[in-house]
Amino acid sequence: MVQCPRWYGEYDRESPQNEQSTKVGVATGSRNLQEASIDTTGQFGDSDFSYRLIALARKQDSQVDNAEEERYLIAPSVDWQATDSTLVNFNLYYQKILQWALTRQCH
């Protein structure tokens, strides 16, 4: 059975905001964790369009000996407030998970 990573889907509920905001993150941790992320949102000028871009890259040793994991996520979205009662939302969501075992050489 394939298990989804802990952060799968955490970001798909984030919608574009009119107020400009950008958060950048860098993390390190156990099992040689290396992670970088960005979450930026705002309005396109003085228009009826707002955007959001969320991206993550993570690499760390697996819980299994001699294995590594890499995970990538990108989730751009655009809102168009067509009228006071009509909001059109365009979303893309891409996630790639790589996992491989490292071979041990025996002598």
N, C-alpha and C positions, 0 to 999 in steps of 0.2 A: 504494500500500500504506500503510495506517495503522500507525504505530508507536506502541506503548504508551509512555507517559512512564516515565522512569527509576524513579520511585517507585511505579508501578502494582503492586499486589500485595505490596509490602514489608510492609504492615501487616495483611494478612488472616491471617497465621499467629500473631499475637499473641493469647494467650488470657487470660481474666480470672485475676487472682491474689487470694489471700486477704489478703495484706499490702497495706495502703494505700500507694499511690505516685501522684504526679502530676508530670508533666514538661510544662513550657510552653516553647515555643520561638518566637523571632522572628528572622528572618534578612533581610539585604539582600545584594545582590551585583551581579555583572556583568549587563548588559542590563536595568538598573533592576529587579532582582529585589526583590520584597516578599513575604514568606512568614510565616505564623503557624501554629502547631500546638499541639495539646494531646494528651496521652496520660495518662489517669487510670484507675486500677484499684483494686479493694478488695473488701471483703466487706460485704454489707448487714447491718449490726448483728451479731448473734450467730446468724445464720441459716445455712442450707445454700446460700445464693445468693451469688455473686460477680459483679462487673461489670467491664467495660472500655469506655471510650469513646476513640476516636481520631478526631481531626478535623484537617484541613489546609486552608489556603487559600493559593493562590500566584498571583501576577501578575507577568509580566515581558515585555519585548520579545522578539519571536521572533528566531530566527537569520536570518530573511528580513527584508530591509529593509521598513520601514513596516508591520509587522504586530505584533500583541500576542497573548499567550496568557493565559488564566485557567484555573485548575484548582482543583477543590474535591473533598474526600473526607470522608466521615463513615462510621465503622465502629463501631457499638455492638454489644456482645455480653454475654450473661448465661450463666453456668454454674449449674446446679442439681445438687448432689451428692445425688441421690435416696437412694442407699444407698452402702455402702462400695465396691460394685462397679459402680454405675450412675451415670454422669455424663451429664446432658442439657445440650446447648449450643444456645443460640439466637444466631444471627449475622445481622446486616444489613450490607450493604456498598454504598455509593452513591458513585459518582464521576462528576463532570461536567467535561468539558474544552471550553472555548470558545476558538476561535481565529478571528481576523478580520484582514483587511488594512485598513490605514488608507489612505484615498485621498489622493493628492497633488494639490494644485491647481496648475495651470500658468498662468502669466501671460504 
